[in-house]
């Protein structure tokens, strides 16, 4: 059975993340979604609540048996190996992201002997969707635009916390 680790902050989990997840499930039997911590970013949304909302998304798309969602606080490569994953997957949208992601991939390969596979958004309308954009729309109280880039369950979580 093939299993991969999908690492990210997922703060929040967007339709772009869901797209990458679905692509991975076309190629692998199982995906472990790991909500990590980035010391350079302050979380907007509670990680435990985000995991619960992502699990609702998984049930809605009937993929809950193929995906495990967890929180982790140490190195991505280490967590991927602890979960017996054969590689790490990451979504990238542009060249700027690729340079950053390549550095992370090289680190994980060098220190943990685990490779990273990169996925591009499969739909052009998703290429600009990001957690950063979602947080900006949230801060601007633009819930009409926010609803278009988030799975319903994630939108409902953010809507319930509306300022």
Beta strands, then each sheet from edge to edge (+ up, - down):
strand 1: 3-8
strand 2: 30-35
strand 3: 67-71
strand 4: 87-92
strand 5: 115-120
sheet 1: 3+ 2+ 1+ 4+ 5+
end
